Amino acid sequence: MATAARQSSIAPNDLEAYWMGFTSNRAFKKAPRLIARAKDMHYFTTDGRKLIDGTAGLWCCNAGHNREPIVQAIQRQAAELDYAPAFQCAHPQAFELANRISALAPADLDHVFFCNSGSEAVDTALKVALAYHAVRGEASRTRLIGRERGYHGVGFGGISVGGIVANRKMFGTLLAGVDHLPATYDRANQAFTKGEPEYGAHFADELERIVALHDASTIAAVIVEPMAGSTGVLPAPKGYLQRLRQICDKHGILLILDEVITGFGRLGFPFAAERYGVVPDIITFAKGVTSGTVPMGGVIARKPIYDAFMRGPEHVVELFHGYTYSAHPISSRRHSPTPPCASRACPTCSTSAPSG
Ligand SMILES: Cc1ncc(COP(=O)(O)O)c(C=O)c1O
């Protein structure tokens, strides 16, 4: 009876007003799947079932659900500083988090621009790429190259460079000047491969064909997922990303790795760039950075890209881009052992937690 009483207090009696994304709304509302709470690797539904969260939410709850240190960090930050303006103003946690992310990222990927989602991260990366060429006097580099079957979120930039037809076909002409590499999947030659396919590095050579068609002087950047996720999990073929890197270098084209899924440990490394031994010019991230608890995304750029903007008079705004919630204090707050957590269950604080 107690369970039934709890359920009726949780389950809404009208599902109409909420227009759900990427969902068959009418079918869902006839047979809704409602999650009431979560802990570690489990969800608990409103009708009392315990489910294993085998997909980590939408590939985002990398540290598991409702982890005590994360819950405490969010609670503390909400009580201390709920918001600070993101333009011409900041709060200390933003800088600390940027430093920690740049330390995690490979090579000289040293500068972090924050936003609130993977889609915004992709749009930010594409804009940074275009603006980077412009500030260096190569404003003719305006083309963006994506990949068939790619998923880069749902902003106009992301669906333009993305390659999933259902996400593109109803939204008009999209961004101009976008071209696509072929997908890396070839069932005839890769079926039943475990891990990285041996076959397929040559799909990167298609970039040479695109360069021959448009000329390198018109191409700003290539964006790919190091391991495709939303189209079905497609690890990059062996040598593919290295080849893409070489061709980009040869033609002065920026390489953006969209690590919204692969960032923060998904492939066993902080970033897939490290897993594949390829240093991109820009990495996008979101999802796992907060283990899905609070929205956050961002872009990590190599030092020469940041430096290219840091010229001219110092009082001038270098990049006319940013979000009200860039580096939101609650997303940025890290778990801090001082002052100690109230929870003795917290693994980080357990030694210093009060005993009472
Ligand atoms: C590679 C990639 N880029 C971008 C996105 C978009 O992220 P968001 O849904 O947070 O906007 C996703 C989402 O799954 C993704 O997998």
The ligand as an SDF file (V2000), in Angstrom:
LIG
                    3D

 16 16  0  0  0  0  0  0  0  0999 V2000
   28.6240   13.4320  -30.7240 C   0  0  0  0  0  0  0  0  0  0  0  0
   27.5080   14.2990  -30.2250 C   0  0  0  0  0  0  0  0  0  0  0  0
   27.5530   15.6190  -30.4240 N   0  0  0  0  0  0  0  0  0  0  0  0
   26.5960   16.4390  -29.9760 C   0  0  0  0  0  0  0  0  0  0  0  0
   25.5190   15.9420  -29.2880 C   0  0  0  0  0  0  0  0  0  0  0  0
   24.4400   16.8700  -28.8250 C   0  0  0  0  0  0  0  0  0  0  0  0
   24.4350   16.9860  -27.4460 O   0  0  0  0  0  0  0  0  0  0  0  0
   23.1680   17.6320  -26.7040 P   0  0  0  0  0  0  0  0  0  0  0  0
   22.0480   16.6610  -26.8360 O   0  0  0  0  0  0  0  0  0  0  0  0
   23.6490   17.8160  -25.2870 O   0  0  0  0  0  0  0  0  0  0  0  0
   22.8750   18.9340  -27.3560 O   0  0  0  0  0  0  0  0  0  0  0  0
   25.4210   14.5760  -29.0400 C   0  0  0  0  0  0  0  0  0  0  0  0
   24.2820   14.0140  -28.3010 C   0  0  0  0  0  0  0  0  0  0  0  0
   24.0840   12.8310  -28.1960 O   0  0  0  0  0  0  0  0  0  0  0  0
   26.4420   13.7260  -29.5310 C   0  0  0  0  0  0  0  0  0  0  0  0
   26.3890   12.4010  -29.3610 O   0  0  0  0  0  0  0  0  0  0  0  0
  1  2  1  0
  2  3  1  0
  2 15  2  0
  3  4  2  0
  4  5  1  0
  5  6  1  0
  5 12  2  0
  6  7  1  0
  7  8  1  0
  8  9  2  0
  8 10  1  0
  8 11  1  0
 12 13  1  0
 12 15  1  0
 13 14  2  0
 15 16  1  0
M  END
$$$$
